[in-house]
Amino acid sequence: MTQESADSLKQFEQRPCFHTFSSGHAYLFITLVLNACTSLRGAERTLLLISTFLNINYTTPSWYSGRIWLLRLGYYKLTRPKEKADDWIWIVDHSIQWGKEKCLAILGIRQSKLPAAETIVCHEDVEPLALFPVTKSNGDVVYRQLEETISKTGVPKQIISDHGTDVKSGIERFCQKFTDTVFVYDITHKAATVLKRELSTDDRWNEFTGLATSTGKKVQQTQLAAIAPPNQRSKARYMNVEPLIKWGLDKLCLLDNPDEFSCLECTKEYITDKLGWLADFRSDLEEWKELIHIVKEAETFIKFQGLYRDCHIDLMELPTFRVKTLRAKGIKKELLDFVEQESKKAGKDDRLLGTSEVIESVFGKMKRLEHDQAKSGFTVFILSLAAMVSETTTEVVHKALETISTNKIHEWFKKNIGTSVQAKRVQVNILIKKQEQKQNSEIVF
């Protein structure tokens, strides 16, 4: 047996105080959920299958135990002491679910620990600093939440976020008081704003999306189901227009060469009947493709290189950052002006974070884990968001299980969440049942 194998087995021998399962079991369960996209019940079944297949005689942890482990890990990461320094970067955004609640999440990374250029910030790179579930949010509320977070890291060097009204107002007020902190607008949201302005008022674009939607409904249960257009998202739709434009250009190829696609098992006339309208948008699609290209080039550059003095010059000189149409040239200039303005916030030898994409990714992962539970509003499961970020090792899991009790989780829930939408739904159903029983008892036969 190699030393590495021996060390791996030791993980399953190390058992936290007052726990039935080892740190290795808890780490394996949590890794299945966070890294392998497995549901809680799926992780339970996976461990059971593994033990059965390998003929290992041990009790499999239940999904509920795994859920508690995940919450303990999140609480531990959220509340453990953070290193105080003057180079913290805060990544701030709101997560919204059913109900009137919002949750302000603040992730952090030291500027000195930013990944090297050409590398993006990942979940493991950031530290959970704060989670603030509230029923009402405005600029004053966000300002107080930011001020409270200072006790954990000290005053940050940079805050990056989108321009949501309450978040923007709160951050600007914070920067007015703490003048050494700079507020950077996320490049991804800026790019989406530019596209929204260009496309939302474009009659041709609105006509194209309308026809694409109707075409999807017409072909979804026909021979052409394989070439149906992608679904258009109702939220953040201008951050996801590229797939629809690519679909249009790809299907023009099919329309121009229908005989080459015999696998569709339908006639040329049938294809033309369903997709013939695309030919009228050929020049529009090429123009929109160029708009998307120039926006994506600016996004990619800032994501991988960050913001530094005069970085707009390096962006402008990229061979791929070139356009032909007048409309694309206008967007190119606007993006260059934006990057130049934001880069002035960096010090002489500084490199600032230019995108808050990592927090958007964490929100997406959180919603995948919750599935339909998101319709119950915020629950204590919001703590799992903190478990998703920073490095997770067997040692970290062991310490979390030893130091964080289930009572601490319940206390945090009562203080920060209160009565969830699901709990209110249960209460309403109980009252309805009581009323029905009362009415039935009053019926005279």
C-alpha positions in Angstrom: 0.0 0.0 0.0 1.3 3.4 -1.0 1.7 6.2 1.5 -1.0 8.2 -0.3 -3.4 5.3 0.0 -2.6 5.0 3.7 -3.3 8.7 4.3 -6.6 8.4 2.4 -7.7 5.5 4.7 -6.8 7.5 7.8 -9.4 10.0 6.8 -12.0 7.3 7.4 -10.6 6.5 10.8 -10.6 10.1 12.2 -13.9 10.6 13.8 -15.1 14.0 15.2 -16.2 14.0 18.8 -19.8 12.9 19.4 -20.1 11.8 15.7 -21.0 8.4 14.3 -19.3 8.8 11.0 -15.7 9.8 10.3 -14.5 13.0 8.7 -13.7 11.0 5.6 -17.4 9.9 5.2 -18.6 13.5 5.7 -16.0 14.9 3.3 -17.0 12.3 0.6 -20.7 13.1 1.0 -20.1 16.8 0.8 -17.8 16.4 -2.2 -20.5 14.4 -4.0 -22.9 17.3 -3.5 -20.7 20.3 -4.2 -18.4 18.9 -6.9 -20.3 16.1 -8.5 -23.6 17.9 -8.9 -25.3 15.2 -6.8 -28.5 15.9 -4.8 -28.5 15.1 -1.1 -30.6 12.0 -1.6 -28.5 11.1 -4.6 -25.3 11.3 -2.5 -26.9 8.9 0.0 -27.8 6.4 -2.7 -24.4 6.7 -4.3 -22.6 5.9 -1.1 -24.9 2.9 -0.6 -24.2 1.6 -4.1 -20.5 2.0 -3.6 -20.5 0.0 -0.3 -22.8 -2.7 -1.8 -20.6 -3.0 -5.0 -17.4 -3.2 -3.0 -19.0 -5.5 -0.4 -18.1 -3.0 2.4 -20.1 -3.6 5.6 -20.8 -0.1 7.0 -23.8 2.1 7.7 -24.5 4.6 5.0 -25.1 8.2 6.2 -28.6 9.5 5.4 -29.3 12.5 3.3 -30.4 14.4 6.4 -27.1 13.8 8.1 -25.4 15.0 4.9 -27.5 18.2 4.9 -26.5 19.0 8.5 -22.9 18.4 7.7 -23.2 20.8 4.7 -24.9 23.5 6.9 -22.2 23.1 9.6 -19.5 23.5 7.1 -21.1 26.6 5.7 -21.6 28.1 9.1 -18.0 27.3 10.1 -16.6 28.9 6.9 -18.9 32.0 7.3 -18.0 32.7 10.9 -14.4 31.6 11.3 -12.0 34.5 11.8 -10.8 36.2 8.6 -7.4 37.8 8.2 -7.6 41.5 8.6 -5.8 43.4 5.8 -6.0 46.6 3.7 -6.2 44.7 0.3 -9.5 42.9 0.6 -11.8 42.8 -2.4 -15.5 42.4 -1.7 -17.8 40.8 -4.3 -21.3 41.9 -3.5 -24.7 40.9 -4.9 -28.3 40.1 -4.0 -29.9 36.7 -4.3 -33.6 36.7 -4.7 -36.2 33.9 -4.3 -39.9 33.5 -3.8 -41.4 35.9 -1.3 -40.3 39.4 -0.4 -36.9 38.4 1.1 -33.5 39.2 -0.3 -30.1 38.0 0.8 -27.1 40.1 0.4 -24.0 37.9 -0.1 -20.5 39.2 0.3 -17.6 37.1 -0.9 -14.0 38.2 -0.5 -10.5 37.7 -1.8 -7.2 39.4 -0.9 -5.8 41.4 -3.8 -2.4 39.8 -3.0 -4.1 36.4 -3.6 -5.7 37.1 -6.9 -4.9 34.4 -9.5 -2.2 35.2 -12.0 -3.2 37.0 -15.2 -4.9 34.6 -17.7 -6.7 32.9 -14.8 -10.2 33.6 -13.6 -11.3 33.6 -9.9 -12.8 30.3 -8.9 -15.1 29.3 -6.0 -12.1 27.9 -4.1 -10.3 31.3 -4.3 -13.0 33.4 -2.4 -14.0 33.4 1.2 -17.6 33.8 2.5 -17.7 37.1 4.5 -21.4 37.7 5.1 -24.9 36.6 4.4 -27.7 39.1 5.2 -31.2 37.8 4.6 -33.7 40.7 4.9 -37.3 41.4 4.1 -36.6 45.0 3.0 -33.6 46.4 1.3 -32.5 49.8 0.2 -29.4 51.9 0.1 -29.3 52.5 3.8 -29.8 48.8 4.6 -27.0 47.8 2.2 -24.7 50.5 3.7 -25.2 49.2 7.2 -24.6 45.7 6.1 -21.3 46.7 4.4 -20.2 48.7 7.5 -20.9 45.6 9.7 -18.7 43.5 7.5 -15.7 45.8 8.2 -15.3 44.0 11.6 -14.3 40.9 9.8 -11.7 42.0 7.2 -11.1 45.7 7.8 -12.0 48.4 5.2 -11.8 46.8 1.7 -9.6 48.1 -1.1 -12.3 47.4 -3.7 -15.9 46.5 -3.9 -17.3 45.0 -7.1 -20.9 44.5 -8.0 -23.6 45.2 -10.5 -25.6 48.5 -10.5 -28.7 47.2 -8.8 -30.4 50.3 -7.3 -30.1 49.5 -3.6 -26.7 47.8 -3.9 -25.3 50.7 -5.9 -26.7 53.3 -3.6 -25.3 51.5 -0.5 -21.8 51.0 -2.0 -21.5 54.6 -3.1 -22.4 55.9 0.3 -19.9 53.5 1.8 -17.2 54.7 -0.5 -18.0 58.3 0.3 -17.2 57.6 4.0 -14.3 55.2 3.3 -12.5 57.1 0.6 -9.7 54.5 0.1 -12.3 52.0 -1.2 -13.1 52.0 -4.9 -16.3 50.8 -6.4 -15.9 48.9 -9.7 -18.8 48.0 -12.0 -18.9 44.4 -13.1 -17.9 44.1 -16.8 -20.5 41.4 -17.5 -23.4 43.5 -16.3 -22.1 46.5 -18.2 -21.9 44.5 -21.4 -25.4 43.2 -20.9 -26.7 46.8 -20.3 -25.1 47.8 -23.6 -26.7 44.9 -25.5 -30.0 45.6 -23.9 -30.0 49.2 -25.0 -29.0 48.2 -28.5 -31.4 45.3 -29.0 -34.5 46.1 -26.9 -35.2 49.1 -29.2 -34.3 47.2 -32.4 -37.6 46.3 -34.1 -35.8 43.7 -36.2 -34.4 42.0 -33.1 -37.8 42.0 -31.5 -39.3 40.5 -34.6 -36.6 37.9 -34.8 -37.0 36.7 -31.2 -40.8 36.6 -31.7 -40.5 34.4 -34.8 -37.9 32.2 -33.1 -40.3 31.6 -30.1 -43.2 30.7 -32.4 -40.9 28.4 -34.5 -39.9 26.5 -31.4 -43.5 25.8 -30.5 -44.2 24.7 -34.1 -41.3 22.2 -34.5 -40.9 20.8 -31.0 -42.9 17.7 -31.8 -42.0 17.3 -35.5 -39.1 16.0 -37.4 -37.4 19.3 -36.9 -37.4 19.1 -33.1 -33.6 18.6 -33.2 -33.1 22.1 -34.6 -35.5 24.0 -32.4 -34.2 27.4 -31.2 -32.8 27.6 -27.7 -35.2 28.8 -24.9 -35.0 32.5 -24.2 -34.5 33.4 -20.6 -36.9 35.9 -19.1 -34.3 37.1 -16.6 -30.9 38.4 -17.6 -31.8 37.6 -21.2 -29.4 40.1 -22.7 -26.6 38.2 -21.0 -27.5 35.1 -23.0 -28.3 36.3 -26.5 -25.3 34.6 -28.1 -26.9 31.1 -28.4 -29.9 32.5 -30.2 -27.8 34.4 -32.8 -25.6 31.3 -33.3 -28.8 29.2 -33.8 -30.0 31.6 -36.5 -26.7 31.5 -38.4 -26.4 27.8 -38.1 -29.9 27.2 -39.4 -29.2 29.5 -42.4 -26.6 26.9 -43.4 -29.3 24.2 -43.2 -31.7 26.4 -45.2 -29.0 27.0 -47.9 -28.1 23.3 -48.1 -31.1 21.2 -47.2 -30.0 18.2 -49.3 -27.0 17.7 -47.0 -29.2 17.1 -44.0 -31.0 13.9 -44.9 -30.8 12.8 -41.3 -33.7 15.1 -40.5 -35.9 12.9 -42.7 -38.0 15.7 -44.1 -38.4 17.4 -47.5 -36.7 20.6 -48.6 -40.1 22.2 -48.9 -40.9 21.3 -45.2 -37.7 22.9 -44.0 -38.3 26.0 -46.0 -41.8 26.2 -44.7 -40.6 26.2 -41.0 -37.3 28.1 -41.3 -37.7 30.1 -44.5 -38.2 33.3 -42.6 -34.6 33.2 -41.4 -33.4 34.2 -44.9 -34.8 37.7 -44.4 -32.6 38.1 -41.3 -29.3 37.1 -42.9 -27.7 40.6 -42.8 -29.2 41.3 -39.4 -27.7 38.2 -37.9 -24.3 39.0 -39.2 -24.5 42.5 -37.7 -25.7 41.1 -34.3 -22.9 38.5 -34.4 -20.4 41.3 -34.6 -22.1 43.1 -31.7 -21.8 39.9 -29.6 -18.2 39.4 -30.7 -17.0 42.8 -29.6 -18.8 42.6 -26.2 -17.5 39.1 -25.6 -13.9 40.2 -26.4 -14.1 43.0 -23.9 -15.6 40.7 -21.2 -13.0 38.0 -21.7 -10.1 40.4 -21.6 -11.2 41.9 -18.3 -12.2 38.5 -16.8 -8.7 37.1 -17.4 -6.5 40.2 -17.2 -8.3 42.3 -14.5 -8.2 46.1 -14.4 -4.9 47.9 -14.4 -3.7 51.3 -15.5 -4.1 51.8 -19.3 -5.4 48.3 -19.8 -7.9 49.8 -22.4 -4.9 50.3 -24.7 -4.0 46.6 -24.5 -7.6 45.8 -25.2 -7.8 48.2 -28.1 -4.7 46.6 -29.7 -6.0 43.1 -29.6 -6.2 41.7 -33.2 -9.6 40.2 -32.3 -11.0 43.5 -31.0 -11.8 44.8 -34.5 -15.1 45.5 -36.1 -16.5 46.6 -39.5 -20.0 48.0 -39.0 -20.8 51.5 -37.7 -23.0 50.1 -35.0 -20.3 47.8 -33.7 -17.8 50.6 -33.8 -20.0 52.6 -31.5 -20.2 49.8 -28.9 -16.5 49.3 -29.2 -15.8 52.9 -28.3 -18.3 52.8 -25.4 -16.7 49.7 -23.9 -13.2 51.1 -24.3 -14.3 54.3 -22.6 -15.8 52.2 -19.8 -12.7 50.1 -19.3 -10.5 53.2 -19.4 -12.6 54.9 -16.7 -12.7 51.9 -14.4 -8.9 51.2 -14.8 -8.2 54.6 -13.4 -9.4 53.3 -10.1 -6.3 51.0 -9.9 -3.1 52.2 -8.4 0.1 52.5 -10.3 1.1 48.8 -9.9 -2.3 47.5 -9.0 -4.5 44.9 -10.6 -8.2 45.0 -9.6 -10.9 42.5 -10.1 -13.0 43.4 -13.1 -15.9 40.8 -12.9 -18.2 39.5 -10.2 -18.9 36.4 -12.2 -17.8 34.1 -9.4 -20.7 35.2 -7.2 -23.2 34.7 -10.1 -21.8 31.2 -10.5 -22.2 30.5 -6.8 -25.9 31.7 -6.9 -26.4 29.3 -9.9 -25.0 26.4 -8.0 -27.1 27.2 -5.0 -30.3 27.2 -7.1 -29.3 23.9 -8.6 -28.9 22.4 -5.2 -32.3 23.8 -4.0 -34.3 22.7 -7.0 -38.0 23.4 -6.2 -37.1 24.4 -2.6 -36.3 27.8 -4.0 -40.1 28.3 -4.2 -40.2 28.1 -0.5 -38.1 31.3 -0.1 -35.0 31.5 1.9 -34.4 28.7 4.4 -31.5 27.7 6.6 -30.1 26.0 3.5 -28.8 29.4 2.4 -25.8 28.5 4.7 -24.7 26.0 2.0 -23.8 28.9 -0.2 -20.9 29.6 2.3 -19.9 25.9 2.1 -19.5 26.1 -1.7 -16.6 28.6 -1.6 -13.1 28.6 -0.3 -11.1 25.4 0.0 -12.8 22.3 1.4 -10.5 19.6 2.8 -11.0 16.7 5.2 -9.3 18.8 7.9 -11.7 21.7 7.3 -14.7 19.4 7.4 -13.4 17.7 10.6 -13.0 21.1 12.3 -16.4 22.3 11.2 -18.1 19.1 12.6 -16.2 19.4 15.9 -16.7 23.1 16.6 -20.2 23.8 15.1 -23.2 22.3 16.8 -26.7 21.8 15.3 -28.0 24.3 17.9 -25.8 27.0 16.4 -27.4 26.3 13.0 -30.9 26.6 14.6 -30.0 29.8 16.4 -28.6 31.4 13.2 -31.8 30.4 11.4 -34.1 31.9 14.0 -32.1 35.1 14.1 -31.7 35.6 10.3 -34.5 33.8 8.5 -37.5 33.5 10.8 -40.6 31.9 9.3 -40.0 30.7 5.7 -42.5 30.7 2.9 -42.8 26.9 3.3 -43.5 27.2 7.0 -46.2 29.8 6.3 -47.6 27.5 3.6 -47.9 24.7 6.2 -49.6 27.1 8.7 -52.1 28.2 6.1 -52.9 24.5 5.2 -53.4 23.7 8.9 -55.8 26.6 9.3 -57.7 25.6 6.1 -58.1 22.1 7.4 -59.4 23.4 10.8 -62.0 25.5 9.0 -63.1 22.6 6.8 -63.4 20.4 9.9 -65.5 23.1 11.6 -67.8 23.5 8.6 -68.3 19.8 8.4 -69.1 19.6 12.1 -71.8 22.3 11.7 -73.6 20.4 8.9 -77.0 19.2 10.3 -78.3 15.9 8.8 
